[in-house]
Amino acid sequence: MKTIFAAIDLNSNVDRILSVATDMARHYGAELVLATVETELPGAEGANVEEVTADIQSAYGDAVARLQSMASDINGQGVNCRALMLEGKAVDQLVQAADRLHADLIVLGNRGHSPFYDTLIGGTAPGVVHRAKQCVLLVPIAE
């Protein structure tokens, strides 16, 4: 295992996801990539990354700083870690990024909703599990 891709929802409790993903990366000597997805900025459709990087950092500065801080803390624990900010629909962005990075494993949180809820409302975890080519590890998290 060379790359572990951990999807982080900065609006929820991420401690357990970070702990599991970090332990696995340490065990396998893998790179850990932390990623979060923010809603697409209006007017950014079709623009290339360089054109919107400053806009993303301006709009999501706190999120970028928090994600970078998490990656830095993990690097301080001796695990090769980097942060990745994605923009758009969560399931699409996470699956595409995991493919681009040739991730061996995707780690993400699961709030434990019922299958009925997931079918009716949808959710990131079920969507990623359904579409990912990689193995997916769901980490139970508290609301």
C-alpha positions as CSV (number, residue, x, y, z in Angstrom):
1,M,0.0,0.0,0.0
2,K,1.6,3.3,-1.2
3,T,-1.2,5.9,-0.9
4,I,-4.0,6.2,1.6
5,F,-6.6,8.9,0.7
6,A,-8.6,10.2,3.7
7,A,-11.7,12.3,3.0
8,I,-12.3,14.8,5.8
9,D,-15.5,16.7,6.4
10,L,-14.2,19.7,8.4
11,N,-17.7,20.3,9.8
12,S,-17.8,17.0,11.7
13,N,-15.7,15.2,14.2
14,V,-12.6,14.1,12.2
15,D,-10.4,12.9,15.1
16,R,-11.3,9.2,14.7
17,I,-10.8,9.3,10.9
18,L,-7.4,11.0,11.3
19,S,-6.3,8.5,13.9
20,V,-7.3,5.4,11.8
21,A,-5.8,6.8,8.6
22,T,-2.6,7.9,10.3
23,D,-2.2,4.5,12.0
24,M,-2.7,2.7,8.7
25,A,-0.3,5.0,6.8
26,R,2.3,4.5,9.5
27,H,1.8,0.7,9.5
28,Y,2.2,0.4,5.7
29,G,4.8,3.2,5.3
30,A,2.3,4.9,2.9
31,E,1.7,8.5,2.0
32,L,-1.4,9.9,3.6
33,V,-3.4,12.4,1.5
34,L,-6.0,14.4,3.5
35,A,-8.8,15.8,1.3
36,T,-11.8,18.0,1.9
37,V,-14.4,19.1,-0.6
38,E,-16.0,22.5,-0.6
39,T,-18.9,23.7,-2.7
40,E,-17.9,25.0,-6.1
41,L,-17.3,28.7,-6.3
42,P,-19.8,30.5,-8.5
43,G,-18.3,31.5,-11.8
44,A,-15.4,29.0,-11.5
45,E,-16.9,26.4,-13.8
46,G,-14.5,25.6,-16.6
47,A,-11.6,27.7,-15.2
48,N,-8.2,26.0,-14.7
49,V,-6.7,25.5,-11.3
50,E,-4.3,28.4,-11.5
51,E,-7.1,30.8,-12.3
52,V,-9.1,29.9,-9.2
53,T,-6.4,29.1,-6.6
54,A,-6.4,32.6,-5.1
55,D,-10.2,32.7,-5.1
56,I,-10.4,29.3,-3.3
57,Q,-7.9,30.4,-0.7
58,S,-9.7,33.6,-0.2
59,A,-13.2,31.9,0.1
60,Y,-12.0,28.9,2.1
61,G,-9.0,30.3,3.9
62,D,-10.0,28.9,7.3
63,A,-10.7,25.4,5.8
64,V,-7.4,25.5,3.9
65,A,-5.5,26.5,7.0
66,R,-7.2,23.9,9.2
67,L,-6.5,21.1,6.6
68,Q,-2.9,22.2,6.3
69,S,-2.5,22.2,10.0
70,M,-3.8,18.7,10.3
71,A,-1.3,17.5,7.6
72,S,1.5,19.3,9.4
73,D,0.6,17.7,12.7
74,I,0.6,14.2,11.0
75,N,4.0,15.0,9.3
76,G,5.3,15.8,12.8
77,Q,4.3,12.3,13.9
78,G,6.6,10.9,11.2
79,V,4.0,10.1,8.6
80,N,4.3,11.5,5.1
81,C,1.1,13.6,4.7
82,R,-0.2,16.3,2.5
83,A,-3.5,18.2,2.2
84,L,-5.7,18.6,-0.8
85,M,-8.6,21.0,-1.2
86,L,-11.2,19.9,-3.7
87,E,-14.2,21.8,-5.1
88,G,-17.5,20.6,-6.4
89,K,-19.7,17.6,-5.7
90,A,-18.2,15.6,-2.9
91,V,-18.7,12.0,-4.3
92,D,-17.5,13.0,-7.8
93,Q,-14.4,14.9,-6.5
94,L,-13.4,12.3,-4.0
95,V,-13.6,9.4,-6.4
96,Q,-11.8,11.3,-9.2
97,A,-9.0,12.5,-6.9
98,A,-8.5,9.0,-5.5
99,D,-8.1,7.7,-9.1
100,R,-5.7,10.6,-10.0
101,L,-3.5,9.9,-7.0
102,H,-3.6,6.1,-7.6
103,A,-4.8,5.7,-4.1
104,D,-4.8,2.1,-2.7
105,L,-7.4,2.9,0.0
106,I,-10.0,5.5,0.7
107,V,-10.8,6.2,4.3
108,L,-13.9,8.2,5.2
109,G,-16.3,8.7,8.0
110,N,-19.7,7.1,8.2
111,R,-22.4,8.5,10.4
112,G,-24.2,5.2,10.4
113,H,-27.5,6.2,8.8
114,S,-29.9,3.4,7.9
115,P,-29.9,2.1,4.3
116,F,-33.4,3.7,4.0
117,Y,-32.0,7.1,4.9
118,D,-29.1,6.7,2.5
119,T,-31.4,5.7,-0.3
120,L,-33.8,8.5,0.3
121,I,-31.4,11.3,1.2
122,G,-28.1,10.0,-0.2
123,G,-24.8,10.6,1.3
124,T,-21.1,10.8,0.6
125,A,-20.0,7.5,2.1
126,P,-22.6,5.4,0.2
127,G,-21.8,7.3,-3.0
128,V,-18.0,6.8,-2.7
129,V,-18.5,3.1,-1.8
130,H,-20.7,2.6,-4.8
131,R,-18.3,4.4,-7.3
132,A,-14.8,3.9,-6.0
133,K,-12.4,1.4,-7.7
134,Q,-10.3,1.2,-4.5
135,C,-11.1,-0.4,-1.3
136,V,-13.0,1.9,1.0
137,L,-12.7,1.9,4.8
138,L,-15.7,3.5,6.6
139,V,-14.9,4.8,10.1
140,P,-17.9,5.2,12.4
141,I,-18.1,8.8,13.7
142,A,-20.5,10.4,16.1
143,E,-22.8,13.2,14.9
